[in-house]
Amino acid sequence: MQATGGKPKELTREKFEKTFNDFKKDPFASIRPMMSQEMMSKPMPGTDGTIGDMIKKQEKMYKDFYNANDNPIEKVNSVSESKK
């Protein structure tokens, strides 16, 4: 289910899997359009880097995590079990 204005919304398994797979490929796709080049180049408080550097590091962490924990055997198993 996906929350919309505090109310749960039904979500098909296919829609969930597509949305989740899209997120794993590009975790910051939804916020990237809101980030101007000026904002990305601003210094990140408490670090030597910029906001853009921090976003790149976070994106790499997400991708590394999902790539390390993405077991194709489990995917095949869960899909075949859900069709039974």
Distance bins in CASP14 RR format, pairs under 12 A and 6 or more apart:
PFRMAT RR
TARGET T0000
AUTHOR 0000-0000-0000
RMODE 2
METHOD distances of the structure
MODEL  1
1 7 0 0 0 0 1 0 0 0 0 0 0
1 8 1 0 1 0 0 0 0 0 0 0 0
1 9 1 0 0 1 0 0 0 0 0 0 0
1 10 1 0 0 1 0 0 0 0 0 0 0
1 11 1 0 1 0 0 0 0 0 0 0 0
1 12 0 0 0 0 0 1 0 0 0 0 0
1 13 0 0 0 0 0 1 0 0 0 0 0
1 15 0 0 0 0 0 1 0 0 0 0 0
1 16 0 0 0 0 1 0 0 0 0 0 0
2 8 1 0 0 1 0 0 0 0 0 0 0
2 9 1 0 1 0 0 0 0 0 0 0 0
2 10 0 0 0 0 1 0 0 0 0 0 0
2 11 1 0 1 0 0 0 0 0 0 0 0
2 12 0 0 0 0 0 1 0 0 0 0 0
2 15 0 0 0 0 1 0 0 0 0 0 0
2 16 0 0 0 0 1 0 0 0 0 0 0
2 19 0 0 0 0 1 0 0 0 0 0 0
2 20 0 0 0 0 0 1 0 0 0 0 0
3 9 1 0 0 1 0 0 0 0 0 0 0
3 10 0 0 0 0 0 1 0 0 0 0 0
3 11 0 0 0 0 0 1 0 0 0 0 0
4 10 0 0 0 0 0 1 0 0 0 0 0
4 11 0 0 0 0 0 1 0 0 0 0 0
9 15 0 0 0 0 0 1 0 0 0 0 0
9 16 0 0 0 0 0 1 0 0 0 0 0
10 16 0 0 0 0 0 1 0 0 0 0 0
11 17 0 0 0 0 1 0 0 0 0 0 0
11 18 0 0 0 0 0 1 0 0 0 0 0
11 19 1 0 0 1 0 0 0 0 0 0 0
11 20 0 0 0 0 0 1 0 0 0 0 0
12 18 0 0 0 0 1 0 0 0 0 0 0
12 19 0 0 0 0 0 1 0 0 0 0 0
12 82 0 0 0 0 0 1 0 0 0 0 0
13 19 0 0 0 0 0 1 0 0 0 0 0
13 20 0 0 0 0 0 1 0 0 0 0 0
13 78 0 0 0 0 1 0 0 0 0 0 0
13 79 0 0 0 0 1 0 0 0 0 0 0
13 81 0 0 0 0 0 1 0 0 0 0 0
13 82 1 0 0 1 0 0 0 0 0 0 0
13 83 0 0 0 0 0 1 0 0 0 0 0
14 20 0 0 0 0 0 1 0 0 0 0 0
14 21 0 0 0 0 0 1 0 0 0 0 0
14 79 0 0 0 0 0 1 0 0 0 0 0
14 82 0 0 0 0 0 1 0 0 0 0 0
15 21 0 0 0 0 0 1 0 0 0 0 0
15 22 0 0 0 0 0 1 0 0 0 0 0
16 22 0 0 0 0 0 1 0 0 0 0 0
16 23 0 0 0 0 0 1 0 0 0 0 0
16 82 0 0 0 0 0 1 0 0 0 0 0
17 23 0 0 0 0 0 1 0 0 0 0 0
17 24 0 0 0 0 0 1 0 0 0 0 0
17 75 0 0 0 0 1 0 0 0 0 0 0
17 78 0 0 0 0 1 0 0 0 0 0 0
17 79 0 0 0 0 1 0 0 0 0 0 0
17 82 0 0 0 0 0 1 0 0 0 0 0
18 24 0 0 0 0 0 1 0 0 0 0 0
18 25 0 0 0 0 0 1 0 0 0 0 0
19 25 0 0 0 0 0 1 0 0 0 0 0
19 26 0 0 0 0 0 1 0 0 0 0 0
19 29 0 0 0 0 0 1 0 0 0 0 0
19 30 0 0 0 0 0 1 0 0 0 0 0
20 26 0 0 0 0 0 1 0 0 0 0 0
20 27 0 0 0 0 0 1 0 0 0 0 0
20 62 0 0 0 0 0 1 0 0 0 0 0
20 66 0 0 0 0 1 0 0 0 0 0 0
20 70 0 0 0 0 0 1 0 0 0 0 0
20 75 0 0 0 0 0 1 0 0 0 0 0
21 27 0 0 0 0 0 1 0 0 0 0 0
21 29 0 0 0 0 0 1 0 0 0 0 0
21 66 0 0 0 0 1 0 0 0 0 0 0
21 70 0 0 0 0 1 0 0 0 0 0 0
21 75 0 0 0 0 0 1 0 0 0 0 0
22 28 0 0 0 0 0 1 0 0 0 0 0
22 29 1 0 0 1 0 0 0 0 0 0 0
22 30 0 0 0 0 1 0 0 0 0 0 0
22 66 0 0 0 0 0 1 0 0 0 0 0
23 29 1 0 0 1 0 0 0 0 0 0 0
23 30 0 0 0 0 1 0 0 0 0 0 0
23 31 0 0 0 0 0 1 0 0 0 0 0
23 59 0 0 0 0 0 1 0 0 0 0 0
23 62 0 0 0 0 1 0 0 0 0 0 0
23 63 0 0 0 0 0 1 0 0 0 0 0
23 65 0 0 0 0 0 1 0 0 0 0 0
23 66 0 0 0 0 1 0 0 0 0 0 0
24 59 0 0 0 0 0 1 0 0 0 0 0
24 62 1 0 0 1 0 0 0 0 0 0 0
24 63 1 0 0 1 0 0 0 0 0 0 0
24 64 0 0 0 0 0 1 0 0 0 0 0
24 65 0 0 0 0 1 0 0 0 0 0 0
24 66 1 0 1 0 0 0 0 0 0 0 0
24 67 0 0 0 0 1 0 0 0 0 0 0
24 68 0 0 0 0 0 1 0 0 0 0 0
24 69 0 0 0 0 1 0 0 0 0 0 0
24 70 1 0 0 1 0 0 0 0 0 0 0
25 59 0 0 0 0 0 1 0 0 0 0 0
25 62 0 0 0 0 0 1 0 0 0 0 0
25 63 0 0 0 0 1 0 0 0 0 0 0
25 66 0 0 0 0 1 0 0 0 0 0 0
25 67 0 0 0 0 0 1 0 0 0 0 0
25 70 0 0 0 0 0 1 0 0 0 0 0
26 32 0 0 0 0 1 0 0 0 0 0 0
26 33 0 0 0 0 0 1 0 0 0 0 0
26 55 0 0 0 0 0 1 0 0 0 0 0
26 59 1 0 0 1 0 0 0 0 0 0 0
26 62 0 0 0 0 1 0 0 0 0 0 0
26 63 0 0 0 0 1 0 0 0 0 0 0
26 66 0 0 0 0 0 1 0 0 0 0 0
27 55 0 0 0 0 1 0 0 0 0 0 0
27 56 0 0 0 0 0 1 0 0 0 0 0
27 57 0 0 0 0 0 1 0 0 0 0 0
27 58 1 0 0 1 0 0 0 0 0 0 0
27 59 1 0 1 0 0 0 0 0 0 0 0
27 60 0 0 0 0 1 0 0 0 0 0 0
27 61 0 0 0 0 1 0 0 0 0 0 0
27 62 1 0 1 0 0 0 0 0 0 0 0
27 63 1 0 0 1 0 0 0 0 0 0 0
27 64 0 0 0 0 0 1 0 0 0 0 0
27 65 0 0 0 0 1 0 0 0 0 0 0
27 66 0 0 0 0 1 0 0 0 0 0 0
27 67 0 0 0 0 0 1 0 0 0 0 0
28 34 0 0 0 0 1 0 0 0 0 0 0
28 35 0 0 0 0 1 0 0 0 0 0 0
28 40 0 0 0 0 0 1 0 0 0 0 0
28 51 0 0 0 0 0 1 0 0 0 0 0
28 52 0 0 0 0 1 0 0 0 0 0 0
28 54 0 0 0 0 0 1 0 0 0 0 0
28 55 1 0 0 1 0 0 0 0 0 0 0
28 56 0 0 0 0 1 0 0 0 0 0 0
28 57 0 0 0 0 0 1 0 0 0 0 0
28 58 1 0 0 1 0 0 0 0 0 0 0
28 59 1 0 1 0 0 0 0 0 0 0 0
28 60 0 0 0 0 0 1 0 0 0 0 0
28 61 0 0 0 0 0 1 0 0 0 0 0
28 62 0 0 0 0 1 0 0 0 0 0 0
28 63 0 0 0 0 0 1 0 0 0 0 0
29 35 0 0 0 0 0 1 0 0 0 0 0
29 55 0 0 0 0 0 1 0 0 0 0 0
29 59 0 0 0 0 1 0 0 0 0 0 0
29 62 0 0 0 0 0 1 0 0 0 0 0
31 39 0 0 0 0 0 1 0 0 0 0 0
31 40 0 0 0 0 0 1 0 0 0 0 0
31 51 0 0 0 0 0 1 0 0 0 0 0
31 52 0 0 0 0 0 1 0 0 0 0 0
31 55 0 0 0 0 1 0 0 0 0 0 0
31 58 0 0 0 0 0 1 0 0 0 0 0
31 59 0 0 0 0 0 1 0 0 0 0 0
32 39 0 0 0 0 0 1 0 0 0 0 0
32 40 0 0 0 0 1 0 0 0 0 0 0
32 52 0 0 0 0 0 1 0 0 0 0 0
32 55 0 0 0 0 1 0 0 0 0 0 0
32 56 0 0 0 0 0 1 0 0 0 0 0
32 59 0 0 0 0 1 0 0 0 0 0 0
33 39 0 0 0 0 0 1 0 0 0 0 0
34 40 0 0 0 0 0 1 0 0 0 0 0
34 51 0 0 0 0 0 1 0 0 0 0 0
34 55 0 0 0 0 0 1 0 0 0 0 0
35 41 0 0 0 0 0 1 0 0 0 0 0
35 42 0 0 0 0 0 1 0 0 0 0 0
35 50 0 0 0 0 0 1 0 0 0 0 0
35 51 1 0 0 1 0 0 0 0 0 0 0
35 52 1 0 0 1 0 0 0 0 0 0 0
35 54 0 0 0 0 0 1 0 0 0 0 0
35 55 1 0 0 1 0 0 0 0 0 0 0
35 56 0 0 0 0 0 1 0 0 0 0 0
35 59 0 0 0 0 0 1 0 0 0 0 0
36 42 0 0 0 0 1 0 0 0 0 0 0
36 51 0 0 0 0 0 1 0 0 0 0 0
36 52 0 0 0 0 0 1 0 0 0 0 0
37 50 0 0 0 0 0 1 0 0 0 0 0
37 51 0 0 0 0 0 1 0 0 0 0 0
37 52 0 0 0 0 1 0 0 0 0 0 0
38 50 0 0 0 0 0 1 0 0 0 0 0
38 51 0 0 0 0 1 0 0 0 0 0 0
38 52 0 0 0 0 0 1 0 0 0 0 0
39 50 0 0 0 0 1 0 0 0 0 0 0
39 51 1 0 0 1 0 0 0 0 0 0 0
39 52 0 0 0 0 1 0 0 0 0 0 0
39 54 0 0 0 0 0 1 0 0 0 0 0
39 55 0 0 0 0 0 1 0 0 0 0 0
40 49 0 0 0 0 0 1 0 0 0 0 0
40 50 1 0 0 1 0 0 0 0 0 0 0
40 51 1 0 1 0 0 0 0 0 0 0 0
40 52 1 0 1 0 0 0 0 0 0 0 0
40 53 0 0 0 0 1 0 0 0 0 0 0
40 54 0 0 0 0 1 0 0 0 0 0 0
40 55 1 0 0 1 0 0 0 0 0 0 0
40 56 0 0 0 0 1 0 0 0 0 0 0
41 49 0 0 0 0 1 0 0 0 0 0 0
41 50 1 0 1 0 0 0 0 0 0 0 0
41 51 1 0 0 1 0 0 0 0 0 0 0
41 52 1 0 0 1 0 0 0 0 0 0 0
41 53 0 0 0 0 1 0 0 0 0 0 0
41 54 0 0 0 0 0 1 0 0 0 0 0
41 55 0 0 0 0 0 1 0 0 0 0 0
42 49 0 0 0 0 1 0 0 0 0 0 0
42 50 1 0 0 1 0 0 0 0 0 0 0
42 51 1 0 1 0 0 0 0 0 0 0 0
42 52 0 0 0 0 1 0 0 0 0 0 0
42 53 0 0 0 0 0 1 0 0 0 0 0
42 54 0 0 0 0 0 1 0 0 0 0 0
42 55 0 0 0 0 0 1 0 0 0 0 0
43 49 1 0 0 1 0 0 0 0 0 0 0
43 50 1 0 1 0 0 0 0 0 0 0 0
43 51 1 0 0 1 0 0 0 0 0 0 0
43 52 0 0 0 0 0 1 0 0 0 0 0
43 53 0 0 0 0 1 0 0 0 0 0 0
43 54 0 0 0 0 0 1 0 0 0 0 0
44 50 1 0 1 0 0 0 0 0 0 0 0
44 51 1 0 1 0 0 0 0 0 0 0 0
44 52 1 0 0 1 0 0 0 0 0 0 0
44 53 1 0 0 1 0 0 0 0 0 0 0
44 54 1 0 1 0 0 0 0 0 0 0 0
44 55 0 0 0 0 1 0 0 0 0 0 0
44 56 0 0 0 0 0 1 0 0 0 0 0
44 57 0 0 0 0 1 0 0 0 0 0 0
44 58 0 0 0 0 0 1 0 0 0 0 0
45 51 0 0 0 0 1 0 0 0 0 0 0
45 54 0 0 0 0 0 1 0 0 0 0 0
46 54 0 0 0 0 0 1 0 0 0 0 0
47 53 1 0 0 1 0 0 0 0 0 0 0
47 54 1 0 0 1 0 0 0 0 0 0 0
47 57 0 0 0 0 1 0 0 0 0 0 0
48 54 0 0 0 0 0 1 0 0 0 0 0
49 55 0 0 0 0 0 1 0 0 0 0 0
49 56 0 0 0 0 0 1 0 0 0 0 0
49 57 0 0 0 0 1 0 0 0 0 0 0
50 56 0 0 0 0 1 0 0 0 0 0 0
50 57 0 0 0 0 0 1 0 0 0 0 0
51 57 0 0 0 0 0 1 0 0 0 0 0
51 58 0 0 0 0 0 1 0 0 0 0 0
52 58 0 0 0 0 1 0 0 0 0 0 0
52 59 0 0 0 0 1 0 0 0 0 0 0
53 59 0 0 0 0 0 1 0 0 0 0 0
53 60 0 0 0 0 0 1 0 0 0 0 0
54 60 0 0 0 0 0 1 0 0 0 0 0
54 61 0 0 0 0 0 1 0 0 0 0 0
55 61 0 0 0 0 0 1 0 0 0 0 0
55 62 0 0 0 0 0 1 0 0 0 0 0
56 62 0 0 0 0 0 1 0 0 0 0 0
56 63 0 0 0 0 0 1 0 0 0 0 0
57 63 0 0 0 0 0 1 0 0 0 0 0
57 64 0 0 0 0 0 1 0 0 0 0 0
58 64 0 0 0 0 0 1 0 0 0 0 0
58 65 0 0 0 0 0 1 0 0 0 0 0
59 65 0 0 0 0 0 1 0 0 0 0 0
59 66 0 0 0 0 0 1 0 0 0 0 0
60 66 0 0 0 0 0 1 0 0 0 0 0
60 67 0 0 0 0 0 1 0 0 0 0 0
61 67 0 0 0 0 0 1 0 0 0 0 0
61 68 0 0 0 0 0 1 0 0 0 0 0
62 68 0 0 0 0 0 1 0 0 0 0 0
62 69 0 0 0 0 0 1 0 0 0 0 0
62 70 0 0 0 0 0 1 0 0 0 0 0
63 69 0 0 0 0 0 1 0 0 0 0 0
63 70 0 0 0 0 0 1 0 0 0 0 0
64 70 0 0 0 0 0 1 0 0 0 0 0
69 75 0 0 0 0 0 1 0 0 0 0 0
71 77 0 0 0 0 1 0 0 0 0 0 0
71 78 0 0 0 0 0 1 0 0 0 0 0
72 78 0 0 0 0 0 1 0 0 0 0 0
72 79 0 0 0 0 0 1 0 0 0 0 0
73 79 0 0 0 0 0 1 0 0 0 0 0
73 80 0 0 0 0 0 1 0 0 0 0 0
74 80 0 0 0 0 0 1 0 0 0 0 0
74 81 0 0 0 0 0 1 0 0 0 0 0
75 81 0 0 0 0 0 1 0 0 0 0 0
75 82 0 0 0 0 0 1 0 0 0 0 0
76 82 0 0 0 0 0 1 0 0 0 0 0
76 83 0 0 0 0 0 1 0 0 0 0 0
77 83 0 0 0 0 0 1 0 0 0 0 0
77 84 0 0 0 0 0 1 0 0 0 0 0
78 84 0 0 0 0 0 1 0 0 0 0 0
END
